[in-house]
Amino acid sequence: ESIATLRLSQQRYVDAVRLYEQAEKLAPKNVRILNNLAMALSEIPGRETEAIPKIESAIAFFGRSPELLDTQGLVLLRNDMPEAATTVLREATAVSNDPRYRFHLIMALLEKGDKKGAISNWAQLDLRQLSKLPLTPGELTDLESLKKTFESNT
């Protein structure tokens, strides 16, 4: 699992999935393995749909924690389901102030065409706190794009 997590952080998603799948065989109800496996699968073109049952299993075992809901929201977003992603991410932001969850909600709102909702959530996003958190290179790119989008509207 540790090596899989390293591969995930290195964006070596295929390697991470292979290792997480091995770890899942040893610990099929391990929430962290299922959560990270779902994230890795959602990053591999053509394997995004495989992520959905993994994160659903994690939620079934552990409950609707904000972290798992955030992963579920991102998985749904990667599966071109922005409406469902928005619902789940709203639930995550309702119970946690983690700025990543609001950041992901903004992405989902924009994807579904709710610019007004995205602008409202952007106004609530604590960019200073978000900048202190570890973000993936993809998230950093998305954040820079959002900054340009919203700064040009002000």
N, C-alpha and C positions, 0 to 999 in steps of 0.2 A: 504493500500500500504506500509506503513512504517513497519508494522509487517511482511509483505511478504518479504520486502527487508532484514529485520533482519534474517528471516528464510533462505533466499538465501545466506547470508553471513555465516550462520552457516552450510551450505551445507545440509539443511533439505529441499531438492528440492520438494518433494511431498507436504509438507505443504506450501511451497512458491507458488507452482503452484495453489493450491486450493485457496489461498488468492488472488493471482494476478487475477485469473479468476473471483472472486467476484468483485474485484476492476474494472476489465475490463467491467463488466456489468454496472457499474455506470459511467464509463468514457471510452467508447469504442475507442476513438481517442487519448487517452493519450499515448504519445510516450514513456515515461519512463516505464509505465506499460507494454506496448507491448514489448519493448526491454528486460526488465528483465524477463518477462514471457517466451520469446523465449529462453533466456539463461537458465532458470530453466528447461524448457521442454527438452532442448538439453542434459541435464545432467541425465535424467531419461531413463534408458534402455527401449527400446520399444516405447518411446514417442518422440524420436528425430525428426521424420518427422513432428510432430505437430508444431514444432518451426519455420519451414520455412514460413508458411503463416503469422505468428505473426510478424516476423521481416520484411517481405515484406510489411505488412500493415504499420508498423512504418515508413519505408522508403517512402512509398507512401504518408503518411500524412506530414512528416517532411522534406523529401529530403535525398540526399545521403551524410549525414554528416559522417566524419571519424569514430565517435563512433558507429554509426549504421552499417556502413560498416564492422567494426571490428566484431561486434556481428554477422552480416550475415556471415562473413567468418568463424567464429568459428562454427556457426550452420551448415554451409555446410560441414565443416570438420568433425563434429560429425555425419553427414549423409553420410559419406564416399564419398564425392564429392570434393576431393582435387584440381582438376583442376579448378572448379568454385570458390572454396575458395581462391585459389591463385590469380585469376583475381580480385576478390573483395578486397582482402587484399593489392594487389599492388596499387589499386586505393586509399585505405585509407592511405598507406604510402606515396603516391605521394603528398598528401595535408596536412599531419600532421607529425610532428617529434616525436609523442608519441612513446616511445620505445616498448610499449606493442603491437602496431600494427605490427612492424617489427618482434618482437618475434613470434607473431602468424603467420606471413607470413613464417618465417623460418620453423615452424612446418608443415605448408601446403606444402611447397616446398619439405621437406623431405618425407612427406607422399606420394607425387606424384612421388618421385624418382628423383628429381632434386637436387642432392647433390651439384653440382657446383653453382647453384643459391642460395642454402642455405648457402654455405660457403661465397659467396659474400655478402649476407645480414648479416651474422654473423659478418663480418668485419666492417659493418656499425652500428651494434647494440651498443648503449651506455649502457653497463651493470651497470655503476654507477647510471645513471638516472633510469634504470629499477628497481634497488634494492630499490629505494626510494618510489616506487609505491606499492599500496596494490595489492598483487597477491593472488589468491586462493591457497589452499593447492595443488590442482592438477597442477596449473601453476608452483608452486615452484618445484614440483617433475619433471615436464617437463623441467624446466630451468636447474636443476642440471644434468639431463640426457644430455641435449644439451651441457652443459659445458664440460662434460666428453667426449662426441663425438668429439667436436671441439678441445679440448685441446690435445686429442690423435692424431689429424691430424696435429698438428703444431710442 
